[in-house]
Amino acid sequence: MTELELRIPLGVGEALRDIVFRSGRHEYVAMGLTSHARLGDRDTLFLRYLLELPESAYRSNAGHGAVWSGSAMIPAITRAIEETLGIVIFHAHGHGGPPQLSDDDRRSAERLIPMFRARVPARPHGSVVLSRSHAGGIVLMPGESASRTDLAVRWLGASIMDWRISLLDRSGRAPGENFARQLAVVRDDGQRALGHARVAVVGLGGGGSHVVQQLAHLGVGEIIGIDADRVARTNRPRLIGMTRLDLWLRRKKTMIMRRMVRRVGLSSRCRTIEERVPGPAAVEALKTVDVIVGCLDNLHARADLQELSSRFLIPYIDVGVNIRAIKDPEPDGPRVTIGGNILTLIPGGFCMWCSGFLSREKLHSELKGPNRNYFENRDGEAQVVSLNGVVASQAVTEVLQLLTGFGGSGLRRRDVELDGQSGLQRGFRKLNGVRGTLDDWGAARRSDCSFCSSMVGAGAVSWCGPVEKTQPIFG
């Protein structure tokens, strides 16, 4: 029997725990609607919606836990039928360690799961018990007659928080002496998390090569590099690890990244895919990673990465630098404006559409001309190795935060207040290259964003074709 994991998006996990651990006259339950997919060798559930039963639905029944009116489940069941989603009942046992299912828990699951399965066939259904540190329950997958009783849970918040079952235990041996000074920041458990992590870097040029090198120095377990290009002469001043011989032989960027990781020699493994997103091999690999870092110029490819990230609840960090010529510069003033961005997109929070980074107009404009004309009136794209390094280093720090929680963990959003405006989430930073600063920009999830409402935790990928004027686009 394969492993089973439940993934919970930003904001939903906090709401779930608030409901089921609430103090009151009885145990409280929440109804979750889930999609699912097979990721590598693991079946994975994605919590899409969470519905709370009203207080009036509960019934007193001495000696038993949660007892509620069946009619209170009708809204959740109706929505599950309409969107073809699985149904999972959640409740809590307020202790640490793996929860033990009571006889009442088992009898309740034996009544509810067949009812859910009859109404929404070919979807997973179950009853899950949460403790303070583990999860267990009964989950029946499509086509199976035997139920699962243990599951891992991945909560997305300020960092990735994993509840593991024994099959997924990541304790392992203590980190070696190589990381002695790094342990002061990430501690032993953080370094172990790095050693077991799988991070994808899409785009292995000026920015991506910085990212790969730094991930190898951190001791990330597996780095997956995705790029279809060979090196060119203009790569030499900015592609980390490239040599003159690489140019003569027109080597692929993926080969240079594998060599660089091997030479760092800190046990990181590097797997490469010579394909463009959304190629099938790239998509299959990306579905299995813990974090995606995108170092791409093309807005359509970035939109594809964001969609995959949202569907499978994988944090996505987008990195970019842009340099533009100033048409009429002052005699002693700067001749260019230097900008860039680092977006840390945690599914359940704001997206590129919410923040204004993507729009219909920008995508249509890209189709009409070069992918990005950074430097006006000149051929090619302007890039400088030091500026690539600034944004790449910040992106790697975001990866470090997600995997180790060194800057703070928990399920709450990292909110900031900028220029008197509250309710903004940290995670959108802009580079002012002339001043050499990275400033919080902030963004908020829009309640009317059709992308967020339709994509977060959706599971299966169905890529849209090229954008045309008559074709609707998420925004």
Secondary structure, DSSP 8 states (H G I E B T S, - for coil): --EEEEEE-TTHHHHHHHHHT--SSS---EEEEEEEEEETTEEEEEEEEEEE--GGGB---TT-S--B-GGGGHHHHHHHHHHT-EEEEEEE-SSSSS----HHHHHHHHHHHHHHHHHSTTS-EEEEEE-SS-EEEEEE-TT-SS-EEE-EEEEESSSEEEE--GGG----S---GGGTTTHHHHHHHHHHHHHH-EEEEE--SHHHHHHHHHHHHHT-SEEEEE---B--GGGTTTSTT--HHHHHHT-BHHHHHHHHHHHH-SS-EEEEE---TT-HHHHHHHTT-SEEEE--S-HHHHHHHHHHHHHTT--EEEEEEEEEE-SS--TTS-SEEEEEEEEEE-TTS--HHHHTSS-HHHHHHHHHS-S---STTSSS----HHHHHHHHHHHHHHHHHHHH-TT--SSS--EEEETTEEEEES-EEEEETTTTEEEE--B---TT-HHHHHHTT--S--------TTS----
